[in-house]
Amino acid sequence: MVEDLYDEDYNKWKSGNIMEKSYVCGYCGHEVSSDEGMPLLLDEPGHITLQSGYGVYICTHCHMPTFIYKDVQVPGNRYGASVNNVPGEVKSVYEEARSSFSTGSYTGVVLLCRKLLMHIATDLGARDNLRFIEYVDYLNEHHYAGVRSEQWVDQIRQFGNQANHEIRINTKEEAQRIIKFCEMILKLNYEYPSIASDENNN
């Protein structure tokens, strides 16, 4: 576990080359493969060995450090893609949800995406002070969620209600699913129309 890292008789840090590892950088979002950084060494009686794939890695794209140990990555991967041409307040909530994912705050991600969908619906013409399910229905009925998205919409209704009304912790998989759903809606309604508009103006 992470507690092992504080045992200075067991683990030692060494600068220089490190065993190559692929990961998604939490700073720039690029998937990189790096062999530069500070490896974590295992100090056993009689010899010191390299801890496989553990240490501080330097991103080959943005050159920022990422700490990796077993299933821990700091900063973590900001799941989902950045979306262009999104209104400021809507974009702020989306990026906050992505940042929450990187810290493992999966229930927080679901609650933020619930709020995000309400912001999107209001920006696209829904009335204020509706219930969450009414905002989701608005997006679906006006085809802002895209065709053939009924299963997505049903899952989002369930996630939103569970996170808000039940004593329940959401999983990483659920957080990934709702971020991808929000990303899809943002791209369909903001990024792609702006691309088409730019092409028509050229």
C-alpha positions as CSV (number, residue, x, y, z in Angstrom):
1,M,0.0,0.0,0.0
2,V,1.0,3.7,-0.1
3,E,2.0,3.5,3.5
4,D,5.0,1.4,2.4
5,L,6.5,4.6,0.8
6,Y,7.1,6.1,4.3
7,D,9.4,3.2,5.4
8,E,12.8,4.7,4.6
9,D,14.5,1.4,5.5
10,Y,12.4,-0.3,2.8
11,N,12.2,2.1,-0.1
12,K,14.8,4.5,-1.4
13,W,14.6,7.2,-4.2
14,K,17.2,7.6,-6.9
15,S,17.3,10.2,-9.7
16,G,18.1,9.3,-13.3
17,N,16.6,6.8,-15.7
18,I,13.5,4.8,-14.7
19,M,11.8,1.7,-16.0
20,E,9.7,2.8,-19.0
21,K,6.0,3.1,-18.3
22,S,3.0,4.3,-20.4
23,Y,0.4,6.5,-18.7
24,V,-2.0,9.4,-19.3
25,C,-0.5,12.6,-18.0
26,G,-2.7,14.4,-15.5
27,Y,-1.4,17.8,-16.6
28,C,-1.6,17.8,-20.4
29,G,-3.9,14.8,-21.0
30,H,-1.5,13.1,-23.4
31,E,-0.9,9.4,-23.3
32,V,2.9,9.2,-23.0
33,S,5.6,6.6,-22.5
34,S,8.5,7.8,-20.4
35,D,11.7,6.4,-19.1
36,E,12.9,9.6,-17.3
37,G,12.3,10.4,-13.7
38,M,13.1,9.2,-10.2
39,P,12.6,5.5,-9.7
40,L,11.6,3.9,-6.4
41,L,14.1,1.3,-5.2
42,L,13.5,-1.6,-3.0
43,D,16.2,-1.9,-0.3
44,E,16.3,-5.6,0.7
45,P,19.1,-7.2,2.8
46,G,22.2,-7.6,0.6
47,H,21.0,-5.8,-2.5
48,I,18.9,-2.9,-3.9
49,T,16.4,-3.6,-6.7
50,L,14.3,-1.4,-9.0
51,Q,10.6,-1.3,-8.1
52,S,9.0,-2.1,-11.4
53,G,7.1,0.8,-12.8
54,Y,7.1,2.8,-9.6
55,G,8.4,6.3,-9.1
56,V,8.1,9.9,-10.4
57,Y,7.9,10.0,-14.2
58,I,8.5,13.0,-16.4
59,C,6.0,13.6,-19.1
60,T,7.6,13.6,-22.6
61,H,5.1,16.1,-23.8
62,C,4.7,18.8,-21.1
63,H,7.7,17.8,-18.9
64,M,5.7,17.8,-15.7
65,P,6.2,15.1,-13.0
66,T,3.7,12.3,-12.2
67,F,4.0,10.0,-9.2
68,I,3.0,6.4,-9.9
69,Y,2.8,3.6,-7.3
70,K,0.8,0.4,-7.8
71,D,-2.8,1.7,-8.6
72,V,-2.1,5.3,-7.4
73,Q,-1.3,8.1,-9.9
74,V,-0.8,11.7,-8.8
75,P,-2.0,13.8,-10.4
76,G,-4.5,11.3,-11.8
77,N,-5.9,11.2,-15.3
78,R,-8.5,13.9,-16.0
79,Y,-11.0,11.6,-17.8
80,G,-12.9,12.9,-20.8
81,A,-11.7,15.2,-23.6
82,S,-11.6,19.0,-23.5
83,V,-14.5,20.4,-25.6
84,N,-14.3,23.7,-27.6
85,N,-16.8,26.5,-27.9
86,V,-18.6,25.8,-24.6
87,P,-20.0,28.7,-22.6
88,G,-17.9,29.7,-19.7
89,E,-20.0,28.5,-16.7
90,V,-20.9,25.2,-18.5
91,K,-17.3,24.6,-19.3
92,S,-16.2,25.4,-15.7
93,V,-18.5,22.7,-14.3
94,Y,-17.4,20.1,-16.9
95,E,-13.7,20.8,-16.2
96,E,-14.3,20.6,-12.4
97,A,-15.9,17.1,-12.9
98,R,-12.9,16.0,-14.9
99,S,-10.6,17.3,-12.2
100,S,-12.6,15.5,-9.5
101,F,-12.2,12.2,-11.5
102,S,-8.4,12.7,-11.3
103,T,-8.5,12.6,-7.5
104,G,-10.8,9.6,-7.4
105,S,-13.8,11.6,-6.2
106,Y,-16.2,9.5,-8.3
107,T,-19.4,10.3,-6.4
108,G,-18.4,14.0,-6.7
109,V,-18.1,13.5,-10.4
110,V,-21.6,12.1,-10.7
111,L,-23.0,15.0,-8.6
112,L,-21.1,17.6,-10.7
113,C,-22.3,16.0,-14.0
114,R,-25.8,16.1,-12.6
115,K,-25.4,19.9,-12.1
116,L,-23.7,20.2,-15.5
117,L,-26.7,18.6,-17.3
118,M,-28.9,21.1,-15.6
119,H,-26.7,24.0,-16.8
120,I,-26.6,22.6,-20.3
121,A,-30.4,22.2,-20.5
122,T,-30.9,25.8,-19.2
123,D,-28.4,27.2,-21.7
124,L,-30.3,25.4,-24.4
125,G,-33.7,26.8,-23.5
126,A,-35.1,24.9,-20.5
127,R,-36.9,26.8,-17.8
128,D,-35.2,27.5,-14.4
129,N,-36.0,25.6,-11.2
130,L,-37.0,22.3,-12.9
131,R,-36.3,18.9,-11.2
132,F,-33.2,17.1,-12.5
133,I,-35.2,14.5,-14.3
134,E,-37.1,17.2,-16.1
135,Y,-33.9,18.7,-17.3
136,V,-32.7,15.3,-18.6
137,D,-36.1,14.8,-20.3
138,Y,-35.8,18.2,-21.9
139,L,-32.4,17.3,-23.4
140,N,-33.8,14.0,-24.7
141,E,-37.1,15.3,-26.0
142,H,-35.5,18.1,-27.9
143,H,-32.9,15.7,-29.3
144,Y,-29.9,17.5,-27.7
145,A,-28.8,14.1,-26.4
146,G,-28.6,12.7,-29.9
147,V,-30.7,9.9,-31.5
148,R,-30.5,6.4,-30.1
149,S,-29.4,7.6,-26.7
150,E,-32.3,6.3,-24.6
151,Q,-30.2,3.9,-22.6
152,W,-27.7,6.6,-21.9
153,V,-30.5,8.9,-20.7
154,D,-32.0,6.3,-18.4
155,Q,-28.6,5.6,-16.8
156,I,-28.0,9.3,-16.2
157,R,-31.4,9.6,-14.5
158,Q,-30.5,6.7,-12.3
159,F,-27.0,8.0,-11.4
160,G,-28.4,11.5,-10.6
161,N,-31.1,10.2,-8.4
162,Q,-28.9,7.6,-6.6
163,A,-26.1,10.1,-5.9
164,N,-28.5,12.8,-4.7
165,H,-31.1,10.7,-2.7
166,E,-29.4,7.5,-1.6
167,I,-26.5,6.8,0.7
168,R,-24.3,5.3,-2.0
169,I,-20.8,5.7,-3.3
170,N,-20.4,5.8,-7.1
171,T,-17.8,3.7,-8.8
172,K,-15.1,4.7,-11.2
173,E,-17.0,3.1,-14.1
174,E,-20.1,5.1,-13.3
175,A,-18.1,8.3,-13.2
176,Q,-16.5,7.5,-16.5
177,R,-19.9,6.8,-18.1
178,I,-21.5,10.0,-17.0
179,I,-18.5,12.1,-18.1
180,K,-18.5,10.5,-21.5
181,F,-22.3,11.2,-21.8
182,C,-21.7,14.9,-20.9
183,E,-18.8,15.1,-23.3
184,M,-21.0,13.7,-26.1
185,I,-23.8,16.3,-25.4
186,L,-21.2,19.2,-25.2
187,K,-19.6,18.1,-28.5
188,L,-23.0,17.6,-30.3
189,N,-24.4,21.0,-29.2
190,Y,-21.4,23.3,-29.0
191,E,-18.2,22.0,-30.6
192,Y,-19.5,20.4,-33.8
193,P,-22.0,23.2,-34.7
194,S,-19.1,25.7,-34.3
195,I,-16.9,23.6,-36.7
196,A,-19.7,23.5,-39.3
197,S,-20.2,27.3,-38.9
198,D,-16.5,28.0,-39.4
199,E,-16.4,25.8,-42.5
200,N,-19.5,27.6,-44.0
201,N,-17.8,31.0,-43.4
202,N,-14.6,30.0,-45.2
